[in-house]
Amino acid sequence: MGIGRYEQIKRKQGNLIKIPKITTFIPKPNDKDYFRGYIVRYFVQKGNDVNSVIYEVGKARYSNIQSSDLYINISLDWRLVGDPIDIKKSNTESLRIASKTIPKISLYLPNLLQFHKK
């Protein structure tokens, strides 16, 4: 039965699906992001292995991968400005919600003040 599901995922419209090449993306918040106070961050992980590498990707790559049956994906709001204690609380909550989809996401983002600006 497992092989049948594998074949369904492997084949799409009679052709083998291409496995997207994923490379890590590091966001670079700009003045507009800091004015807004947050950025949206995008993450993907192989859907069949909770211990596989978590990749941060750009918005365009995320949009392409969202339709892939091979990956799970999430986006999260990442707070950039304000009191450090409030930022940590906000980003911790974003990670708590994201961890329902990608359980080990908080290991990928240990610095809750990443990109923080006073």
C-alpha distances in whole Angstrom, upper triangle without the diagonal:
4,5,5,7,9,10,11,13,14,16,18,20,20,21,20,20,23,23,26,28,29,33,34,37,40,41,45,46,49,52,51,48,50,52,49,49,45,42,39,36,33,30,27,24,21,18,16,19,22,24,24,27,28,30,33,33,36,35,35,32,30,31,29,26,25,24,21,18,18,21,22,26,29,32,35,39,41,44,47,50,52,53,51,50,49,47,45,44,43,41,40,39,37,35,34,33,31,29,27,25,26,27,29,31,34,34,34,37,39,42,43,46,45,47,49,52,55
4,5,5,6,9,10,11,12,14,17,20,19,20,18,18,20,19,23,25,26,29,31,33,36,38,42,43,46,49,48,45,47,49,47,46,42,39,36,33,30,27,23,21,17,15,12,15,18,20,20,23,25,27,29,30,32,32,32,29,27,28,26,23,23,21,19,15,15,17,19,23,26,29,32,36,38,41,44,47,49,50,48,47,46,44,42,42,40,38,37,36,34,32,31,30,28,26,25,22,23,24,26,27,31,30,30,34,36,39,39,43,41,43,46,49,52
4,5,5,6,9,10,10,12,15,18,17,17,15,16,19,18,22,24,25,29,31,33,37,38,42,44,47,50,49,46,48,51,48,47,43,40,37,34,31,28,24,21,18,16,14,17,20,22,21,24,26,27,30,30,33,33,32,29,28,28,26,23,23,21,18,15,15,18,20,24,27,31,34,38,39,43,45,49,51,52,50,49,48,46,44,44,42,40,39,38,36,34,34,32,30,29,27,25,25,26,28,29,33,32,32,35,37,41,41,44,42,44,47,50,53
4,5,5,6,9,10,11,13,15,15,16,15,16,19,19,22,25,26,30,32,34,37,39,43,44,47,50,48,46,49,50,47,47,43,40,37,35,31,28,25,23,19,17,15,19,22,24,23,26,27,28,31,31,33,32,31,29,27,27,25,23,23,20,18,15,15,18,20,24,27,31,34,38,40,43,46,49,51,53,50,50,49,46,45,44,43,40,40,39,36,35,34,33,30,29,27,25,26,27,29,30,34,34,33,36,39,42,42,45,43,45,48,51,54
4,5,5,6,8,10,12,15,15,16,14,14,17,17,20,22,23,27,29,31,34,36,39,41,44,47,45,42,45,47,44,43,40,37,33,31,27,25,21,19,16,13,12,16,19,21,20,23,24,25,28,27,30,29,28,26,24,24,22,19,19,17,15,11,12,15,17,20,23,27,30,34,36,40,42,46,48,49,47,46,45,43,41,41,39,37,36,35,33,31,31,29,27,26,24,21,22,24,26,27,30,31,30,33,36,38,39,42,40,42,44,47,50
4,5,5,6,9,11,14,14,14,12,12,14,14,17,20,21,24,27,29,32,34,38,39,42,45,44,41,44,46,43,43,39,36,32,30,26,24,20,18,14,12,11,14,18,20,18,21,22,23,26,26,28,28,27,24,23,23,21,18,19,17,14,10,10,14,16,20,23,27,30,33,35,39,41,45,47,48,46,46,45,42,41,41,39,36,36,35,32,31,31,29,26,26,24,21,21,23,25,26,30,29,29,32,34,37,38,41,39,40,43,46,49
4,5,5,6,9,12,11,11,10,11,14,14,18,20,22,26,28,31,34,36,39,41,44,47,45,43,46,48,45,45,41,38,34,32,28,26,22,20,17,15,15,18,21,23,21,24,25,25,28,27,29,29,28,25,24,24,21,19,20,17,14,12,12,16,19,22,25,29,32,36,38,41,44,47,50,51,49,49,47,45,44,43,42,39,39,38,35,34,34,32,29,29,27,24,25,27,28,29,33,33,31,34,37,40,41,43,41,43,45,48,52
4,6,6,7,10,10,11,10,10,14,14,17,21,22,26,28,30,34,35,38,40,42,45,43,41,44,46,43,43,39,36,32,30,27,25,21,20,17,15,15,18,21,23,22,24,24,25,27,26,28,27,26,23,23,22,19,18,18,15,13,10,11,15,17,20,24,27,30,34,36,40,42,46,48,49,48,47,46,43,42,42,40,38,37,36,33,32,32,30,28,28,26,23,24,26,28,28,32,32,31,34,37,39,40,42,40,42,44,47,50
4,6,7,11,11,11,9,8,11,11,14,17,18,22,24,26,30,31,35,36,39,42,40,38,41,43,40,40,36,33,29,27,23,21,17,16,13,12,12,15,18,20,19,20,21,21,23,23,24,24,23,20,19,19,16,14,14,12,9,7,8,11,14,17,20,23,27,30,33,36,39,42,45,46,44,44,43,40,39,39,37,34,34,33,30,29,29,27,25,25,23,20,20,23,25,25,29,29,28,30,33,36,36,39,37,38,41,44,47
4,7,10,10,8,6,6,9,9,13,16,18,22,24,26,30,32,35,37,40,43,41,39,42,44,41,41,37,34,31,28,25,22,19,17,14,13,13,17,20,21,19,21,22,22,24,23,25,25,23,20,20,20,17,15,16,14,11,9,9,13,16,19,22,25,29,32,34,38,40,44,46,48,46,46,45,42,41,41,39,36,36,36,33,31,32,30,27,27,26,22,22,25,26,27,30,30,29,31,35,37,38,40,38,39,42,45,48
4,7,6,6,5,6,10,11,14,18,20,24,27,28,32,33,37,39,41,44,42,40,43,45,43,43,39,36,32,30,26,25,21,20,17,17,17,20,23,25,23,24,25,24,26,25,26,26,24,21,21,21,17,16,17,14,12,11,12,15,18,21,24,27,31,34,36,40,42,46,48,50,48,48,47,44,43,43,41,39,39,38,35,34,34,32,29,30,28,25,25,28,29,30,33,33,32,34,38,40,40,42,40,41,44,47,50
4,5,5,6,6,10,12,14,18,20,24,26,28,32,32,36,37,39,42,40,38,42,43,41,41,38,34,31,29,25,24,21,21,18,17,18,22,24,26,24,25,25,24,26,24,25,24,22,20,20,18,16,15,15,12,11,10,12,15,18,20,23,26,30,33,35,39,41,44,47,49,47,48,46,43,43,43,40,38,38,37,34,33,34,32,29,29,28,25,25,28,30,30,33,34,32,34,38,40,40,42,40,40,43,46,49
4,6,8,9,12,15,17,21,23,27,30,31,34,35,38,40,41,44,42,41,44,45,43,43,40,37,33,32,28,27,24,24,22,21,22,25,28,30,28,29,29,28,29,27,28,26,24,22,22,21,18,18,18,14,14,14,16,19,21,23,26,29,32,35,38,41,43,47,50,52,50,51,49,46,46,46,43,41,41,40,37,36,37,35,32,33,31,28,29,32,34,33,37,37,35,38,41,43,43,45,43,43,46,48,52
4,7,9,12,15,18,21,24,28,31,32,36,37,40,42,44,47,45,43,47,48,46,46,43,39,36,34,30,29,26,25,23,22,23,26,29,31,28,29,30,29,31,29,30,29,26,24,25,23,20,20,21,17,16,16,17,20,23,25,29,31,35,38,40,44,46,49,52,54,53,53,51,48,48,48,45,43,44,43,39,39,39,37,34,35,33,30,31,34,35,35,39,39,37,39,43,45,45,47,44,45,48,51,54
4,6,9,12,15,18,21,24,28,29,33,34,37,39,41,44,43,41,44,46,44,44,41,37,34,32,28,27,24,23,21,21,21,24,27,29,26,27,27,26,28,26,27,27,24,22,22,21,18,18,19,16,14,15,15,19,22,24,27,29,33,36,38,42,44,47,50,52,50,51,50,47,46,46,44,41,42,41,38,37,38,36,33,33,33,29,29,32,33,33,37,36,34,37,40,42,43,45,42,42,46,48,52
4,6,9,12,15,18,22,25,27,31,32,35,37,40,43,41,40,43,45,42,43,39,35,32,30,26,24,21,20,18,18,18,21,24,25,23,23,24,24,26,24,25,25,23,20,21,20,17,16,18,15,13,13,13,16,19,22,25,28,31,35,36,40,42,45,48,50,48,49,47,44,44,44,42,39,39,39,36,35,36,34,31,31,30,27,26,29,30,30,34,33,31,34,37,39,40,42,39,40,43,46,50
4,6,9,12,15,19,22,23,27,29,32,34,36,39,38,36,39,41,39,39,35,32,28,26,22,21,18,17,15,15,16,19,22,23,20,21,21,20,22,20,22,21,19,16,17,17,13,12,14,12,9,10,10,13,16,18,22,24,28,31,33,36,38,42,45,46,45,45,44,41,40,41,38,35,36,36,32,31,32,30,27,28,27,24,23,27,27,27,31,30,28,31,34,36,37,39,36,37,40,42,46
4,6,9,12,15,19,21,24,26,29,31,33,37,36,34,37,39,37,37,33,30,27,24,21,19,16,16,14,15,17,19,21,22,19,19,19,18,20,18,19,20,17,14,15,15,12,11,14,12,9,11,10,12,16,17,21,23,27,30,31,35,36,40,43,45,43,44,42,39,39,39,37,34,35,35,31,30,32,30,27,27,27,23,23,26,26,26,29,29,26,29,32,34,35,37,34,34,38,40,44
4,6,9,13,16,18,22,24,27,29,32,35,34,32,35,37,35,35,31,28,25,22,18,16,13,13,11,12,14,15,18,19,15,15,16,15,17,15,17,18,16,13,14,14,11,9,12,12,8,10,8,10,13,15,18,21,24,27,28,32,33,37,40,42,40,41,39,36,36,36,34,31,32,32,28,27,29,27,24,24,24,21,20,23,23,22,26,25,23,25,29,31,32,33,31,31,35,37,41
4,6,10,13,15,18,20,23,26,28,32,30,28,31,34,32,32,28,24,22,19,15,14,11,12,11,13,15,16,18,19,15,14,14,12,14,12,14,15,13,9,11,12,9,7,11,11,8,11,9,10,13,13,17,18,22,24,25,29,30,34,37,39,37,38,37,34,33,34,32,29,30,30,26,25,27,26,22,23,24,20,19,22,22,21,24,24,21,23,27,28,29,31,28,28,32,34,38
4,7,10,12,16,18,22,24,27,30,30,28,31,33,32,31,28,24,22,19,16,14,12,12,12,15,17,17,19,18,15,13,13,11,13,11,13,15,13,10,12,14,11,10,14,14,12,14,12,12,15,15,18,19,22,25,25,29,29,33,36,38,36,37,36,33,32,34,32,28,29,30,27,25,28,26,23,23,25,21,19,22,21,20,23,22,19,22,25,27,28,29,26,27,30,33,36
4,7,9,13,15,18,21,24,28,27,25,27,30,28,28,24,21,18,15,12,11,9,10,11,14,16,16,17,16,13,10,10,7,9,8,10,13,12,8,10,13,11,9,13,14,12,15,12,11,13,12,15,16,19,21,22,25,26,30,33,34,32,33,33,29,29,30,28,25,26,27,23,22,24,23,20,20,22,19,17,19,18,17,20,19,16,18,22,23,24,26,22,23,27,29,33
4,6,10,13,16,19,22,25,25,23,25,28,27,26,23,20,18,14,12,11,10,11,13,16,19,18,18,17,14,11,10,7,8,7,10,13,13,9,11,14,13,12,15,17,16,18,16,14,15,14,16,16,19,21,20,24,24,28,31,32,30,32,31,28,27,29,27,24,25,26,23,21,24,24,20,21,23,20,18,20,18,17,19,18,15,17,20,21,22,23,20,20,24,27,30
4,7,10,13,16,19,23,23,20,22,26,24,23,20,17,15,12,10,9,10,11,14,17,19,18,18,17,14,10,9,5,5,6,8,12,13,10,11,15,15,13,16,19,17,20,17,15,15,14,15,15,16,18,17,20,20,24,27,29,26,28,28,24,23,26,24,20,22,23,20,18,22,22,18,19,21,19,16,19,16,14,16,15,12,13,16,17,19,20,16,17,20,23,27
4,6,9,12,15,19,19,17,19,22,21,20,17,14,13,10,9,9,11,14,16,19,22,21,20,20,17,13,11,8,5,5,6,10,11,10,11,14,14,14,16,19,19,21,19,16,17,14,14,13,15,16,15,18,18,21,25,27,25,27,26,22,22,24,22,19,21,22,19,18,22,21,18,20,22,20,17,20,18,15,17,17,13,13,17,16,18,18,14,14,18,20,24
4,7,10,13,16,17,15,16,20,19,18,15,12,12,9,10,11,14,16,19,22,25,23,22,21,19,15,13,10,7,8,8,11,13,13,13,17,18,17,19,22,22,24,22,19,19,16,16,14,14,15,13,16,15,18,22,23,21,24,23,19,20,22,20,17,19,21,18,17,21,21,18,20,23,21,19,21,18,15,16,16,12,12,15,14,15,15,11,11,15,17,21
4,6,9,13,13,11,13,16,15,14,12,9,9,8,10,12,15,18,21,23,26,25,24,23,21,18,15,12,9,9,8,10,13,13,13,16,18,18,19,22,23,25,24,21,20,17,15,13,13,12,11,13,12,16,19,21,20,22,21,18,18,21,18,16,19,20,17,17,21,20,18,20,23,21,19,22,20,16,17,18,14,13,16,14,15,14,10,9,13,15,18
4,6,10,11,9,11,14,14,14,12,9,11,11,13,15,18,21,25,27,30,29,27,27,25,21,19,16,12,12,11,13,15,16,16,19,21,21,22,25,26,29,28,24,24,20,19,16,15,14,12,13,12,14,18,21,19,22,21,18,19,22,20,17,20,22,19,19,23,23,21,23,26,24,23,25,23,20,20,20,17,15,18,16,16,14,11,8,12,13,16
4,7,8,6,7,10,11,10,9,7,10,11,14,16,20,23,27,28,32,31,29,29,27,24,21,18,14,14,12,13,16,18,17,19,22,22,23,26,27,30,29,26,25,21,19,16,14,12,11,11,9,11,15,18,17,20,19,15,18,20,17,16,19,20,18,19,22,22,20,23,26,25,23,25,24,20,20,21,18,16,18,16,15,13,11,7,10,10,14
4,5,5,6,9,10,10,10,9,12,14,17,20,23,26,30,32,35,34,32,32,31,27,24,21,18,17,15,15,18,20,20,21,24,25,25,29,30,33,32,29,28,24,22,19,17,15,13,13,11,12,16,19,19,22,21,18,20,22,20,19,22,23,21,22,26,25,24,27,29,28,27,29,28,24,24,25,22,20,22,19,18,16,14,10,12,11,14
4,5,5,6,9,10,11,11,14,16,20,23,26,30,33,35,38,37,35,35,34,31,27,25,21,21,18,18,21,23,23,24,27,28,28,31,33,36,35,32,31,27,24,21,19,16,15,14,11,11,15,18,19,22,20,18,21,23,20,20,23,24,22,24,27,27,26,29,31,30,30,31,30,26,26,28,25,22,24,21,20,17,16,12,12,11,13
4,5,5,6,8,9,10,13,15,18,22,25,29,32,34,37,36,35,35,34,30,27,25,21,20,17,16,19,22,21,22,25,26,26,29,31,34,34,31,29,25,23,19,18,15,14,13,11,12,15,19,20,23,20,18,21,23,20,19,23,23,21,23,26,25,24,28,30,29,28,31,30,26,26,28,25,23,25,22,20,18,17,14,14,13,15
4,5,5,6,6,6,9,12,15,19,22,26,29,30,34,33,31,32,30,27,24,21,18,17,15,14,18,20,19,20,23,24,24,27,29,31,31,28,26,22,20,16,14,11,10,10,8,10,13,17,17,20,18,15,18,19,16,15,19,20,17,19,22,22,21,24,26,25,25,27,26,22,22,24,22,19,21,19,17,15,14,11,11,11,13
4,5,5,6,8,12,14,18,21,25,28,31,33,36,35,33,33,32,29,25,23,20,20,18,18,21,23,22,24,27,27,27,30,32,34,34,30,28,25,22,18,16,13,11,9,6,7,10,14,14,17,15,13,16,18,15,15,19,20,18,20,23,23,22,25,27,27,26,28,27,23,23,25,22,19,21,18,16,13,13,9,9,8,10
4,5,8,10,14,17,20,23,27,30,34,35,38,38,35,36,35,32,28,26,23,23,20,20,23,25,24,25,28,29,28,32,34,36,36,33,31,27,24,20,18,14,13,11,9,8,11,15,16,19,17,15,18,20,17,17,21,21,19,22,25,24,24,27,29,29,29,31,30,26,26,28,26,22,24,21,19,16,16,13,12,10,11
4,6,8,11,14,18,21,25,28,32,32,36,35,33,34,33,30,27,25,21,21,19,18,21,23,22,22,26,27,26,29,31,33,33,30,28,24,21,17,15,11,11,9,9,9,11,15,16,18,16,14,17,18,15,15,19,19,17,20,22,21,21,25,26,26,26,28,28,24,24,26,24,21,23,20,18,16,16,13,13,12,13
4,7,11,13,17,20,24,27,30,31,35,34,31,32,31,28,25,23,20,20,19,18,22,23,22,23,26,27,26,29,31,33,33,29,27,23,20,16,13,10,9,6,5,5,8,12,13,15,12,10,14,14,12,12,16,16,14,17,20,19,19,22,24,25,24,26,25,22,21,23,22,18,20,17,14,13,13,11,10,9,11
4,7,9,13,16,20,23,27,27,31,30,27,28,27,25,21,20,16,17,15,15,18,20,18,20,23,23,22,26,27,29,29,25,23,19,16,13,10,6,5,4,5,7,10,13,13,15,13,10,13,14,10,10,14,14,12,14,17,16,16,19,21,21,21,22,22,18,18,20,18,15,17,15,13,12,11,10,9,11,13
4,6,10,13,17,20,24,25,28,27,25,26,25,22,19,17,13,13,12,11,15,16,15,16,20,20,19,23,24,26,26,22,20,17,14,10,8,6,5,7,7,10,14,17,16,18,16,13,15,16,12,11,15,15,12,14,17,16,15,18,20,19,19,21,20,17,17,19,17,14,17,15,13,13,11,10,11,13,15
4,7,10,14,17,21,21,25,24,22,24,22,20,16,14,11,11,10,9,12,14,11,13,16,16,15,19,20,23,22,19,17,13,10,7,6,5,6,9,11,14,17,19,19,20,18,14,16,17,13,11,14,14,11,12,15,14,12,16,17,16,16,19,18,15,16,18,16,14,17,16,14,15,13,12,14,16,19
4,7,11,14,17,19,22,21,19,20,19,16,13,11,7,8,8,8,12,12,10,12,15,14,14,18,19,21,20,16,14,11,8,5,5,6,7,10,12,15,18,20,19,20,19,15,16,17,14,11,14,14,10,11,14,13,11,14,16,14,13,16,15,12,13,15,12,11,14,14,13,14,12,12,14,17,20
4,7,11,14,15,19,18,17,18,16,14,10,8,6,6,6,7,10,9,6,9,12,11,10,14,15,17,16,13,11,7,6,4,7,9,10,14,16,19,22,24,22,23,22,19,19,20,17,14,16,16,12,12,15,13,10,13,15,12,12,15,14,11,13,15,12,12,16,16,16,17,15,15,18,21,24
4,7,11,12,15,15,13,14,12,10,7,5,4,6,9,10,12,10,7,11,12,10,10,14,13,15,14,10,8,6,5,6,8,12,12,16,18,22,24,26,24,24,23,20,19,20,18,15,16,16,13,11,14,13,9,11,13,10,9,12,11,9,12,13,10,11,15,16,16,18,16,17,20,23,26
4,7,9,12,12,11,12,10,9,6,5,7,7,10,11,13,10,8,11,11,8,9,12,10,12,10,6,6,4,7,9,12,15,16,20,22,25,28,29,27,28,27,24,23,23,21,18,19,19,16,14,16,15,11,12,13,10,8,12,12,10,13,14,11,13,17,19,19,21,19,21,23,26,30
4,6,9,8,8,9,7,6,5,6,9,10,14,15,16,13,11,14,14,10,11,13,11,11,9,5,5,6,9,12,14,18,19,22,24,28,30,31,29,29,28,25,24,25,23,20,20,20,17,15,17,16,12,12,13,10,7,10,10,10,13,13,11,14,17,20,21,23,21,23,26,29,32
4,6,6,7,9,6,8,8,9,13,13,17,18,18,15,13,16,14,11,12,13,10,9,6,4,6,9,12,15,18,22,22,26,28,32,34,35,33,33,32,29,28,28,27,24,23,23,21,18,20,19,15,14,15,12,10,12,13,13,17,16,15,18,21,23,24,27,25,27,29,33,36
4,6,7,10,9,11,11,12,15,16,19,19,19,16,14,16,15,12,11,12,10,8,6,4,5,9,12,15,18,22,23,27,29,33,35,36,34,33,32,30,28,28,27,24,23,23,20,18,19,18,15,14,13,10,9,12,13,14,17,17,17,19,22,25,25,28,27,28,31,34,37
4,7,9,9,12,12,15,18,19,22,23,23,20,18,20,19,15,15,16,13,10,8,8,9,12,15,19,21,25,26,30,32,36,38,38,36,36,35,32,30,30,29,26,25,25,23,21,21,20,17,16,15,12,11,13,14,15,19,18,18,21,24,27,27,31,29,31,34,37,40
4,5,5,9,10,13,17,18,22,23,24,20,19,21,20,16,17,18,15,13,10,10,10,13,15,19,21,24,25,29,31,34,36,37,34,34,33,31,28,29,28,25,24,24,22,19,19,19,16,14,15,12,10,11,11,13,16,15,15,19,21,24,25,28,27,29,32,35,38
4,6,8,9,13,15,18,21,22,24,21,18,21,21,17,17,19,17,15,12,11,10,12,14,17,18,22,22,26,28,31,33,33,31,30,30,27,25,25,25,22,20,20,19,16,16,16,13,11,12,10,7,7,8,10,13,12,13,16,18,21,22,25,24,27,29,33,35
4,7,9,12,15,18,22,23,25,21,20,23,22,19,20,21,19,18,14,13,13,14,16,19,20,23,23,26,28,32,33,34,30,30,30,28,25,26,26,22,21,22,20,17,18,18,16,13,14,13,10,9,8,11,13,11,12,15,17,20,22,25,23,26,29,32,35
4,6,9,13,15,19,21,22,18,17,20,20,16,17,19,16,16,12,11,11,13,15,18,19,23,23,26,28,31,33,34,31,31,31,28,26,27,26,23,22,23,21,18,19,19,16,14,16,13,10,11,10,11,14,12,12,15,17,20,22,25,23,25,28,32,35
4,6,10,12,16,18,20,16,15,19,18,15,17,19,16,17,13,11,12,12,14,16,18,21,20,24,25,29,31,32,29,29,29,26,24,25,24,21,21,22,20,17,19,19,15,14,16,14,11,12,10,10,13,11,9,13,15,18,20,22,20,22,25,28,32
4,7,10,13,15,17,14,13,16,16,13,15,17,15,16,13,10,10,9,11,13,14,17,17,20,22,25,28,28,26,26,26,23,21,22,21,18,18,19,16,13,16,16,12,12,14,12,8,10,8,7,10,9,7,10,13,16,17,19,17,19,22,26,29
4,6,10,12,14,11,10,14,14,12,13,16,15,16,14,11,11,9,11,12,13,16,16,19,20,24,27,28,26,27,26,23,22,23,21,18,19,20,17,15,18,17,14,14,16,14,11,13,12,10,12,12,9,11,14,16,17,19,16,18,21,24,28
4,7,10,12,10,9,13,14,12,13,17,16,18,16,13,12,10,10,10,11,13,13,16,17,21,24,25,23,24,24,20,20,21,19,16,17,18,15,14,17,16,13,14,17,14,12,15,13,10,12,13,9,10,14,15,15,17,14,15,18,21,24
4,7,8,6,6,10,11,10,11,15,14,17,15,12,13,10,10,10,12,14,14,18,18,22,25,27,25,27,26,22,22,24,21,18,20,21,17,16,19,18,15,17,19,16,14,17,16,13,16,16,13,14,17,18,18,19,16,16,20,22,26
4,6,5,6,9,10,11,12,15,16,19,18,15,15,12,12,10,12,14,14,17,18,21,25,27,26,27,26,22,23,24,22,19,21,22,18,18,21,20,17,19,21,18,17,20,20,16,19,19,16,16,20,19,19,20,17,16,19,21,25
4,6,5,6,9,10,10,13,15,18,18,15,15,12,11,9,12,13,14,17,18,21,25,27,26,28,26,23,24,25,21,19,22,21,18,18,21,19,16,19,21,18,18,21,21,18,20,21,18,18,22,21,21,21,19,18,21,22,26
4,5,5,7,9,10,12,14,17,17,15,16,13,13,12,15,17,18,21,22,25,28,31,30,32,30,27,27,28,25,23,25,25,21,22,24,22,19,22,23,20,20,23,23,20,23,24,21,21,25,25,24,25,22,21,24,26,29
4,5,5,6,9,11,11,15,14,12,13,11,12,12,15,17,18,22,23,26,30,32,31,32,30,27,27,28,26,23,25,25,21,21,24,22,18,21,22,18,18,21,21,18,21,22,19,20,23,24,24,25,22,22,25,27,30
4,5,5,6,9,10,13,13,10,10,8,9,9,12,15,16,20,21,25,28,30,29,30,28,25,25,26,23,20,22,22,18,18,20,18,15,17,18,15,15,18,19,16,19,20,17,18,22,22,22,23,21,21,24,26,29
4,6,5,8,10,13,14,12,12,10,11,11,14,16,18,22,23,27,30,32,31,32,30,27,28,28,25,23,25,24,20,20,23,20,17,20,20,17,17,21,22,19,22,24,21,21,25,26,25,26,24,23,26,28,31
4,6,6,8,11,12,11,12,11,13,14,17,20,22,25,26,30,33,35,34,35,33,30,30,31,28,26,27,27,23,23,25,23,19,22,22,18,18,22,23,21,24,25,22,23,27,28,27,29,26,26,29,31,34
4,5,5,9,9,7,9,8,11,12,16,19,21,24,26,30,33,35,33,34,32,29,29,29,27,24,25,25,21,21,22,20,17,19,19,15,15,19,19,18,21,22,19,21,24,26,26,27,25,25,28,31,34
4,6,8,9,8,8,7,9,11,14,17,20,23,26,29,32,34,32,33,31,28,28,28,25,23,24,23,19,19,21,18,15,17,17,13,14,18,19,17,21,22,20,21,25,26,26,27,25,26,28,31,34
4,7,9,9,10,10,12,14,18,21,24,27,29,33,35,37,36,37,35,32,32,32,29,27,28,26,23,23,24,21,18,20,19,16,17,20,22,21,24,25,23,25,28,30,29,31,29,29,32,34,38
4,5,6,8,10,13,15,19,22,25,28,30,34,37,38,37,37,35,33,32,32,30,27,28,27,24,23,24,22,19,20,19,15,16,19,21,20,23,24,22,24,27,29,29,31,29,30,33,35,39
4,6,8,10,14,17,20,24,26,30,32,36,38,40,38,38,36,34,33,33,30,28,28,27,24,23,24,22,19,19,18,14,15,18,20,20,23,24,22,25,28,30,30,33,31,32,34,37,40
4,7,10,14,17,20,24,26,29,31,35,38,39,37,37,36,33,32,32,30,27,27,27,24,22,23,21,18,18,18,14,14,17,18,18,22,22,20,23,26,28,29,31,29,30,33,36,40
4,6,10,13,17,20,22,26,28,31,34,35,33,33,32,29,28,28,26,23,24,23,20,19,20,18,15,15,15,11,11,14,15,14,18,18,17,19,22,25,25,27,25,27,29,33,36
4,7,11,14,17,19,23,25,29,31,32,30,30,29,26,25,25,23,21,20,20,17,15,16,14,11,12,11,7,8,11,13,12,16,17,15,17,21,23,23,25,24,25,27,31,34
4,7,10,14,16,20,22,25,28,29,28,28,26,23,23,23,20,18,18,17,14,13,15,13,9,11,11,7,8,11,13,11,14,16,14,15,19,21,20,23,21,22,24,27,30
4,7,10,13,16,19,22,24,26,24,24,23,20,20,19,17,14,15,14,11,10,12,10,7,9,10,7,8,11,12,10,13,15,13,14,17,18,17,20,18,20,21,24,27
4,7,10,13,16,19,21,23,22,22,20,17,18,18,15,13,14,13,9,10,12,10,8,11,12,10,11,14,14,11,13,16,14,13,17,17,16,18,16,17,19,21,24
4,6,10,13,16,18,20,18,19,17,14,14,14,11,9,11,10,6,8,10,8,7,10,12,11,12,14,14,11,12,15,13,12,15,15,13,15,14,15,16,19,21
4,6,10,12,14,17,16,17,14,11,12,12,9,8,11,10,7,9,12,10,10,13,15,15,15,17,17,13,14,17,15,13,15,15,12,13,13,13,13,16,18
4,6,10,12,14,13,14,12,9,10,11,8,6,9,10,7,9,12,12,11,14,17,17,16,17,17,13,13,15,13,11,13,11,9,9,9,9,10,12,15
4,6,8,10,10,11,9,6,8,10,7,6,10,11,9,11,14,14,14,17,19,20,19,20,20,16,15,18,16,13,14,12,9,8,9,9,8,10,12
4,7,10,9,12,10,7,10,12,10,9,13,14,13,14,17,18,18,20,23,23,22,23,22,18,17,19,17,14,15,12,10,7,8,6,5,6,9
4,7,8,11,9,7,11,12,11,11,15,16,15,17,20,20,20,23,25,26,25,26,25,22,20,22,21,17,18,14,12,9,10,9,6,5,6
4,6,8,7,6,10,11,10,12,15,16,16,18,20,21,22,24,26,27,27,27,26,23,21,23,23,19,19,16,13,10,13,12,8,8,6
4,6,5,6,9,10,11,12,14,16,17,18,20,21,23,24,27,28,27,27,26,23,21,23,23,19,18,15,12,10,13,13,9,9,8
4,5,5,6,9,10,10,12,14,15,16,18,20,21,22,25,26,25,25,23,21,18,20,20,16,15,12,9,7,11,11,8,9,8
4,5,5,6,9,10,11,12,14,15,16,19,20,21,23,25,25,24,23,20,17,20,20,16,15,13,10,9,13,14,11,13,12
4,5,5,6,9,10,11,12,14,15,17,18,20,22,24,24,23,22,20,17,20,20,17,16,14,10,10,13,14,11,13,12
4,5,5,6,8,10,11,12,14,16,16,18,21,22,21,21,20,17,15,18,17,14,13,11,7,7,10,11,8,10,11
4,5,5,6,9,10,10,12,14,15,16,19,20,19,19,18,15,12,15,15,12,11,9,5,6,10,12,10,13,13
4,6,5,6,9,10,10,13,14,15,17,20,19,18,18,16,13,16,17,14,13,12,9,10,13,15,13,16,16
4,5,5,6,9,10,11,12,14,16,18,18,18,18,15,13,17,17,13,14,13,9,10,13,14,12,15,15
4,5,5,6,9,10,10,12,15,16,15,15,15,12,10,13,13,10,10,10,6,8,10,12,11,14,16
4,5,5,6,9,10,10,13,15,14,13,13,11,8,12,13,10,10,10,7,10,12,15,14,17,19
4,5,5,6,9,10,11,14,14,14,14,12,11,14,15,13,13,14,10,13,15,17,16,19,20
4,5,5,6,9,11,12,12,12,13,10,10,13,13,11,13,13,10,13,14,15,15,18,20
4,5,5,6,9,10,9,9,9,7,6,10,10,8,10,11,9,13,13,16,16,20,22
4,6,5,7,10,10,9,10,9,8,12,13,12,13,14,12,16,17,19,19,23,24
4,5,6,8,9,10,12,10,11,14,14,14,15,17,15,18,18,20,21,24,25
4,5,6,6,8,9,7,9,12,12,11,14,16,14,17,17,19,20,23,25
4,5,5,4,6,6,7,10,11,11,13,16,15,18,18,21,22,25,27
4,6,6,9,9,11,14,15,15,17,19,18,22,22,24,25,28,30
4,6,9,9,12,14,14,15,17,20,19,22,22,24,25,28,31
4,6,6,9,10,10,12,15,17,17,20,19,22,24,27,30
4,6,8,9,10,12,14,17,17,20,20,23,24,28,30
4,5,6,7,9,11,14,15,18,18,21,22,26,28
4,5,5,7,9,12,12,15,14,17,19,23,25
4,5,5,6,9,9,13,13,16,17,21,23
4,5,6,9,11,14,14,17,19,22,25
4,6,9,11,13,12,15,17,21,24
4,6,7,10,8,12,13,17,20
4,6,9,9,12,14,17,20
4,5,5,9,10,14,16
4,6,9,9,12,14
4,6,5,9,11
4,5,9,12
4,6,10
4,7
4
